Amino acid sequence: QVQLVESGGGLVQPGGSLRLSCTASGPIANIYTMAWYRQAPGNQREPVARITSEGNIFYSDSATGRFTISRDSGAKMVFLQMSRLKPEDTAVYFCHIDGSLTSRPFVHEYWWGQGTQVTVSA
């Protein structure tokens, strides 16, 4: 059973910073793309940033210039450094991984974490 556990969320004032972490565990053979999504109340889940196994990075418009995604593939971790946070960044942030299982190393699997709450408020 693959599990993704996020941490690092919390309450922060506008203009502040937070660093989210996501750790994957279980019978994982390969990790391809690692990503962060977020979902605000009443909104659909939306992509924030993703990083491929080759190191190619994508940011949403709202994240560009303020957020930085990074990964430690050996440790099966992905991070999201968030700076200059705004109230509109308030959401539950989810980790997402595209990988494969040791039992089926050539079949893509997609896993989600349970989410971590980020609240930006004065």
N, C-alpha and C positions, 0 to 999 in steps of 0.2 A: 504494500500500500504506500503510494507516494503521498507525502504531506508537504505542504508549503506553509510556513509560519512567518507572518509579518510582525515586525515590532518597530517602535520608534515614533508612533503617532502620539498625539496629545494636544493640549491647548497651548497656543502661542499667540502673541500679539502681532498685529499687522506690522510688516517689516522684518519680522523675526525669521528664524531658520529652524528646520527640522531635518533629520536624516532618517529615512526609512530603510529597514533591512528586511530581507526575505531569505529564509534558509529552507532549502529543499532536502528532504530525506526520503530514504526508501530505495527500492531496487532500480535505480536510474542508470541506464547505459550511456546515454548521450543527452546533452542539453544544447539546444539550438538557440532559438530566440528567447530572451528573457525580457519581460515587459512589466510596466506599471499601468494600471487603469485606475479610474476613480469614478465614484458615483455619489452625486449629491442628492439630497431628498427631492423626490419628484422628477428626477432626471434619469436618463439612460446612462448606463456605464459607458465611459468614454476613454480612449487611449490617452496616456500622458507621455510615455516615452518607451522606447524599446531598444534593445541592443542585441545584435546578432552574434553568433559564435566567431565571426570574422572581425567583430568590433565595429560594424556599421551601426550608426545611431540615428534614431528618428525622435523628434520632439513635436508635440502638438504646438500650435501657435501660442497657447497660453503658457506653456512651459518653457518655450525658447528664451534663452537668456537668463532664466532664473533657476531652472532645475538642471541637475546633472545626474545622468544615469551611469552606473558602472557595475562591473561584475567581477566575481572571483569564481571562475568556473571550477577550479579545483575544490573549493569549499562549497560549491553549489549555492552560491549566494549572489544576490543582486541588491543594489543599493539605489536609493534616490535621495540625493542631496537637494533640498528645497530651500531657496533663499528668497528674500524680499516677498514673503508670503502676504497674500491679500485675503480679505474675507471671502472672496469668491472661490478661493482654493479649498474652502471647507467641504469635506467629503469623506467618504470611506475609500481608502486606497487599497487596491488589490494587486497582488503579485500574480503574474501569469507566466507559465513556462511551456514552451514547445520542446518536447524531448522524446525519449524513447525508453522503454523498459529493457532490463537485461534479458527478459524472456523473449522479447521481440524487438531486437535492436534496430531493425530497419523500418519499423512502423511508428509513425508520429503519434504521440499522445499529447494531450493538452490538459494542463493542471492549473487550478486556481487556489489561491490562499483564501483564508476566511475574512481578510480585510482588517485594516487598522484605521481608527478614526483620527482624522486631522481636523481640528477646529481652530480657525483663525478669528480671533475676536479680541477687542479691547476690554 
